[in-house]
Amino acid sequence: QVQVVESGGGLVQPGGSLRLSCAASGSIFSTYVMGWYRQAPGKQRELVAEITSDGSTMYADSVKGRFTISRDNAKRTVYLQMNSLKPEDTAVYYCCRQRRYWGQGTQVIVSS
């Protein structure tokens, strides 16, 4: 059974930082494409950032320069470091393994 588990969400003030973590099962984790998505109320789910097996990354334009995706294959974990957070970053953030297996999501609220 595939497991994808996010953690690290919460309430943060504008301009603050959060780091999300995602632990995923799988004996060949290092080969998986891993991604972070988000869904704000009333909006469609969107890709935030993705990292491939060789460490290549891509970001949505809205988060470039503020968010960083990284992975630790030994821990089977992918991270999303979010800096300079804005109210419009408020959403449920989902981790996805291989563009197929989803976690349950973690809520991020950016508000003063």
C-alpha positions as CSV (number, residue, x, y, z in Angstrom):
1,Q,0.0,0.0,0.0
2,V,1.4,3.3,-1.0
3,Q,1.7,5.9,1.7
4,V,2.2,9.6,1.3
5,V,2.0,11.7,4.5
6,E,2.5,15.5,4.7
7,S,3.2,17.5,7.8
8,G,4.3,21.0,8.7
9,G,1.3,23.2,7.9
10,G,-0.1,25.8,10.1
11,L,-0.9,29.5,10.7
12,V,1.8,32.0,9.8
13,Q,1.9,35.8,9.4
14,P,2.6,37.4,6.0
15,G,6.3,37.5,5.3
16,G,6.9,34.4,7.5
17,S,8.2,31.0,6.6
18,L,7.1,27.4,6.9
19,R,8.7,24.1,5.9
20,L,6.4,21.3,4.7
21,S,7.6,17.7,4.8
22,C,6.3,14.7,2.9
23,A,7.2,11.1,3.7
24,A,6.5,8.6,1.0
25,S,6.7,4.8,0.9
26,G,8.5,2.9,-1.8
27,S,11.8,1.0,-2.0
28,I,13.0,3.0,-5.0
29,F,12.1,6.5,-3.7
30,S,15.1,8.0,-5.3
31,T,13.6,7.3,-8.7
32,Y,10.3,9.0,-8.1
33,V,9.2,12.3,-9.4
34,M,7.8,14.1,-6.3
35,G,5.6,17.2,-6.4
36,W,3.8,19.7,-4.2
37,Y,0.4,20.9,-5.2
38,R,-2.1,23.3,-3.5
39,Q,-5.8,24.0,-3.6
40,A,-7.3,27.2,-2.3
41,P,-11.0,27.4,-1.5
42,G,-13.1,27.7,-4.7
43,K,-10.1,27.1,-6.9
44,Q,-8.6,24.2,-8.8
45,R,-5.6,22.2,-7.5
46,E,-2.4,23.6,-9.0
47,L,1.2,22.4,-9.2
48,V,3.5,24.4,-6.9
49,A,6.8,22.6,-7.4
50,E,8.2,19.4,-8.6
51,I,11.5,17.6,-8.3
52,T,12.8,14.7,-10.4
53,S,15.0,11.8,-9.6
54,D,18.1,13.7,-10.7
55,G,17.2,16.7,-8.6
56,S,15.9,18.9,-11.4
57,T,13.2,21.3,-10.1
58,M,10.4,23.4,-11.5
59,Y,8.2,26.0,-9.9
60,A,5.0,27.8,-10.5
61,D,5.6,31.4,-11.5
62,S,3.7,32.5,-8.4
63,V,6.2,30.9,-6.0
64,K,9.5,31.3,-7.9
65,G,12.2,32.8,-5.7
66,R,10.2,32.2,-2.5
67,F,9.7,28.4,-2.3
68,T,12.3,25.7,-2.6
69,I,11.6,22.0,-3.1
70,S,14.2,19.5,-2.0
71,R,14.5,15.8,-1.3
72,D,16.3,13.4,1.1
73,N,16.3,10.0,-0.5
74,A,17.7,8.3,2.5
75,K,14.7,9.5,4.5
76,R,12.3,9.0,1.6
77,T,11.2,12.6,2.3
78,V,10.6,15.6,0.2
79,Y,10.4,19.2,1.6
80,L,8.9,22.5,0.6
81,Q,10.6,25.5,2.2
82,M,8.2,28.4,1.9
83,N,9.6,31.9,2.6
84,S,8.1,35.4,2.2
85,L,4.6,33.9,2.5
86,K,1.6,35.9,1.3
87,P,-2.1,35.6,2.1
88,E,-2.6,34.2,-1.4
89,D,-0.5,31.2,-0.5
90,T,-3.3,30.1,1.8
91,A,-4.4,26.6,0.7
92,V,-4.3,23.0,1.4
93,Y,-1.0,21.7,0.3
94,Y,-0.7,18.2,-1.1
95,C,2.3,16.0,-1.8
96,C,2.2,13.7,-4.8
97,R,4.4,10.7,-5.7
98,Q,4.9,9.9,-9.3
99,R,2.1,12.3,-10.3
100,R,-0.2,9.5,-9.2
101,Y,-0.3,8.9,-5.4
102,W,-1.6,11.7,-3.1
103,G,-1.3,12.5,0.5
104,Q,-4.2,13.8,2.6
105,G,-3.0,17.4,2.6
106,T,-1.8,19.9,5.1
107,Q,-3.4,23.3,5.7
108,V,-1.4,26.5,5.3
109,I,-3.0,29.7,6.4
110,V,-1.2,33.0,5.9
111,S,-2.9,35.7,7.9
112,S,-2.2,38.5,10.4
